[in-house]
Amino acid sequence: MKKILIMFMCAALFIVVTPLSVYAVDTVPTLEEIMDSYQVGIDEARKIQDGMKNEEAYYNGEVTVPDKRPLLRNDGNSNKNYEALKEAYSQAYLAAMTSDDTTVYKELEAQFLELLPVGYRPKLKGTAMVSIPFYRQQNSYYCGPAAVAMALAAKGKYYSQSTLASKSWLETDDYGYTIGRYIKYTLNNLLGLGSWYVYKEVDWDDPAWLISKLIITIRAGYVPIVAIYQNGDSNTVLNGHTKAYLRHFIPVYAYADNAGYWYADSASGLGGRFANVPQKSYINWKTLSYLVWGGSITY
């Protein structure tokens, strides 16, 4: 199997924060591999490896992290089971893709309207795009805060990456990496969406399944965030990235039906092995699906 562990390491030249010293089974890159891939010395390579091991321990269930509960808001979005509504729509969308009955699309559209957050209109079917700015991650492990900052800015909400990385929100500073489900918590609370954003870990490669999820968010005018995983063995990589091992969060801001997506990459401008990474880029829907295998989506 291509991917086993679900953990999220940002595009990084070095890791400054080293959290709990708890280690799982050693499946992360060796020090020599890290030194070569990240172009760092032995001391920085040890910090990077410690961060990877601590993160692996978390996703293996050896380190527990408390859930964050949504703040209570009288916005009409807190009392609906959006996770169930989105899953039902996704299944209906997949069925419609292989159906010759044109009436199913009318039913699908009605179903989509039911799962919209209160007060928002959908984007048109076909190509849909949400306008977002580009933010470069401010340090080696802030891809999570940078991705969330871009998604928030798309809705006119502006927060610094350091604020988002704090104890109140993503807790990236405390853990040295971003916990995927804390992205859901942060977006829902700062956008006043109750339980609208949904988080799912992904351990399969299914392009149709992925687009059936991501289009919900983009058509509603919001930005989904995906965690990708390059295992270091495959030639399938994000645009401009090398083949090296990588865990990375990216915001996806546009799609074309059954074709591909546009995303922003906060690693652009970091230099080193990220020197050729563009700020924004198009990616085939099958390629993104492969890269999300072993990662997660917040949609």
C-alpha positions in Angstrom: 0.0 0.0 0.0 1.4 3.4 -1.0 0.5 5.2 2.2 0.0 3.9 5.7 0.2 6.7 8.2 -2.0 9.8 8.2 0.2 12.7 9.4 0.8 16.2 8.3 4.2 17.8 7.9 4.5 21.1 6.2 6.9 21.9 3.5 9.9 22.6 5.6 13.6 23.4 5.5 13.8 23.0 9.2 11.6 22.5 12.3 12.1 25.0 15.1 9.5 23.6 17.5 10.1 20.1 18.9 7.0 18.9 20.9 6.5 15.8 23.0 9.4 13.3 22.9 7.2 10.3 22.1 8.1 7.9 19.3 6.2 5.4 17.3 7.5 2.7 15.1 10.3 4.2 13.0 8.9 4.7 9.5 10.0 8.2 8.9 13.0 9.1 6.7 16.5 8.5 8.0 18.7 11.4 9.1 20.8 11.0 6.0 17.6 11.1 3.8 16.4 14.2 5.6 19.8 16.0 5.3 19.8 15.3 1.6 16.1 16.2 1.0 16.0 19.3 3.2 19.5 20.5 2.6 20.3 20.8 6.4 23.0 19.7 8.8 22.8 16.8 11.2 21.4 18.9 14.1 18.5 20.4 12.1 17.9 16.9 10.6 17.4 15.5 14.1 14.8 18.3 14.8 12.9 17.5 11.7 13.0 13.7 12.4 11.8 14.3 16.0 8.9 16.4 14.7 8.0 13.6 12.2 8.1 10.9 14.9 6.0 12.9 17.3 3.4 13.5 14.6 3.4 9.8 13.7 2.9 8.9 17.4 -0.1 11.2 17.4 -1.7 9.6 14.3 -0.9 6.1 15.6 -3.0 6.9 18.7 0.0 7.0 21.0 -0.5 10.7 21.8 -4.0 12.0 22.5 -5.1 15.5 21.5 -8.4 16.9 22.8 -11.2 17.9 20.4 -12.1 21.5 20.1 -15.8 22.2 20.5 -17.5 24.7 18.2 -18.4 28.0 19.8 -22.2 28.4 20.2 -23.6 30.8 17.7 -27.2 31.7 16.8 -26.4 31.6 13.0 -28.7 28.7 11.9 -25.7 26.5 11.1 -25.1 24.9 14.4 -28.2 22.7 14.6 -27.9 21.0 11.2 -26.0 17.7 10.6 -23.9 19.0 7.7 -21.6 16.0 7.7 -24.6 13.7 6.9 -26.0 16.2 4.4 -22.7 16.5 2.6 -22.2 12.7 2.5 -25.7 12.2 1.1 -25.0 14.8 -1.6 -21.6 13.2 -2.4 -23.2 9.8 -2.9 -26.0 11.3 -5.1 -23.3 13.2 -7.2 -21.4 10.0 -7.8 -24.6 8.2 -8.9 -25.5 11.1 -11.2 -22.1 10.9 -12.9 -23.0 7.5 -14.3 -26.7 8.0 -14.9 -28.4 8.7 -18.3 -31.4 10.1 -16.5 -31.2 13.9 -16.8 -33.8 14.5 -14.1 -31.3 13.4 -11.5 -29.5 16.7 -11.9 -32.5 18.6 -10.8 -32.8 16.5 -7.8 -29.1 16.9 -7.1 -29.4 20.6 -7.3 -32.2 20.7 -4.8 -30.2 18.5 -2.5 -27.2 20.9 -2.8 -29.3 23.9 -1.8 -30.3 22.1 1.4 -26.7 21.8 2.5 -25.7 25.4 1.9 -24.7 27.5 4.9 -27.4 29.9 5.9 -27.4 33.1 3.9 -25.2 32.1 0.9 -25.9 31.5 -2.7 -24.3 28.7 -4.8 -21.8 29.1 -7.6 -22.9 27.9 -11.1 -22.4 24.3 -12.1 -19.3 23.8 -14.3 -16.2 25.8 -13.6 -16.4 27.5 -10.2 -13.8 29.7 -8.5 -13.3 31.5 -5.2 -11.0 34.5 -5.3 -8.2 34.1 -2.7 -4.9 36.0 -2.0 -1.5 34.2 -1.9 0.3 34.1 1.5 3.8 32.6 1.8 4.1 30.5 5.0 6.0 32.5 7.5 8.2 29.7 8.8 9.0 26.1 7.9 6.0 24.5 9.6 3.2 27.1 9.0 1.7 25.7 5.9 -1.5 25.0 7.9 -1.8 28.5 9.3 -1.0 30.0 5.8 -3.7 27.8 4.1 -6.3 28.7 6.7 -5.4 32.4 6.4 -6.0 32.3 2.6 -9.3 30.5 3.1 -10.4 33.1 5.7 -9.3 36.0 3.5 -11.5 34.8 0.7 -14.5 35.6 2.9 -13.1 39.0 4.1 -11.7 37.7 7.4 -8.0 38.5 8.0 -5.9 36.9 10.7 -2.1 36.6 11.0 -0.5 33.2 10.7 0.9 33.6 14.2 -2.6 34.2 15.6 -4.0 31.1 13.8 -1.1 29.0 15.0 -1.8 29.9 18.6 -3.4 27.9 21.4 -6.8 29.4 20.6 -7.0 28.0 17.1 -4.7 25.5 15.3 -2.1 25.0 18.1 0.6 24.7 15.5 3.1 26.4 17.8 2.4 23.9 20.6 2.7 20.8 18.5 5.1 21.8 15.8 2.6 20.7 13.1 -1.0 21.4 12.3 -3.7 19.0 13.4 -6.2 18.5 10.5 -9.4 18.5 12.5 -8.4 21.8 14.2 -8.6 23.4 10.7 -12.3 22.5 10.7 -12.8 24.0 14.2 -10.9 27.2 13.2 -12.8 27.8 9.9 -16.2 27.1 11.4 -15.7 29.4 14.3 -14.0 32.3 12.6 -16.5 32.3 9.8 -19.5 31.8 12.1 -20.5 28.5 10.3 -21.4 26.3 13.2 -20.6 22.8 12.1 -20.6 23.4 8.3 -17.0 22.5 7.5 -16.4 18.8 7.7 -13.0 17.0 8.2 -12.2 13.6 6.7 -9.0 11.5 6.7 -8.4 9.9 3.3 -6.8 6.5 2.9 -7.8 5.8 -0.7 -7.3 7.1 -4.2 -10.7 8.0 -5.9 -10.8 11.1 -8.1 -14.6 11.0 -8.4 -15.1 10.7 -4.6 -12.8 13.7 -4.0 -14.4 16.0 -6.5 -17.9 15.0 -5.1 -16.7 16.5 -1.8 -14.6 19.5 -2.8 -17.2 21.0 -5.2 -19.6 21.4 -2.3 -17.3 23.9 -0.6 -16.2 25.8 -3.7 -19.8 26.1 -5.2 -20.9 27.5 -1.9 -18.2 30.2 -2.1 -15.8 28.8 0.4 -12.3 27.2 0.2 -11.6 23.6 1.1 -8.2 22.7 2.5 -6.5 19.4 1.7 -3.4 17.7 3.2 -1.3 16.0 0.6 1.3 13.3 1.1 4.3 12.7 -1.2 5.9 9.5 0.1 9.3 10.1 -1.6 9.0 7.1 -4.0 6.5 8.3 -6.6 7.1 10.7 -9.4 3.6 12.2 -8.8 4.2 15.5 -7.0 2.7 18.9 -6.5 3.7 21.4 -9.2 7.3 22.6 -8.8 8.1 20.2 -6.0 10.8 17.6 -6.0 10.2 13.9 -5.6 11.2 14.1 -1.9 9.0 13.1 1.0 6.4 15.9 1.9 3.4 16.5 4.1 1.7 19.8 3.1 -1.6 21.7 3.5 -2.9 23.6 0.4 -6.2 25.6 -0.2 -8.1 24.5 -3.3 -9.9 27.5 -4.7 -11.4 26.5 -8.1 -12.4 23.4 -10.1 -13.6 22.4 -13.5 -16.0 19.4 -13.6 -14.2 16.1 -13.8 -11.0 17.8 -15.0 -8.9 19.5 -12.4 -8.4 22.1 -9.7 -6.5 25.3 -8.9 -4.7 25.6 -5.6 -2.3 28.0 -3.8 1.0 26.7 -2.4 2.4 28.6 0.6 5.8 26.9 0.0 6.4 29.2 -3.0 9.3 31.5 -2.3 10.9 29.4 0.5 13.9 28.7 -1.7 16.0 25.5 -1.6 14.1 22.6 -3.0 11.0 24.8 -3.2 12.6 27.3 -5.5 10.4 26.3 -8.5 7.1 26.1 -6.6 4.5 28.5 -8.1 2.2 30.6 -6.0 -0.9 29.2 -7.7 -1.2 26.3 -10.0 -3.6 23.9 -11.9 -3.6 20.2 -11.1 -5.4 17.3 -12.8 -8.2 15.8 -10.6 -6.5 12.3 -10.7 -3.2 13.7 -9.6 -4.7 15.6 -6.6 -6.6 12.5 -5.6 -3.4 10.4 -5.6 -1.6 13.0 -3.5 -4.5 13.3 -1.0 -4.3 9.5 -0.5 -2.8 9.3 3.0 -3.8 12.9 3.9 -7.1 14.6 4.6 -9.7 17.1 3.4 -11.5 19.8 5.3 -14.5 20.8 3.1 
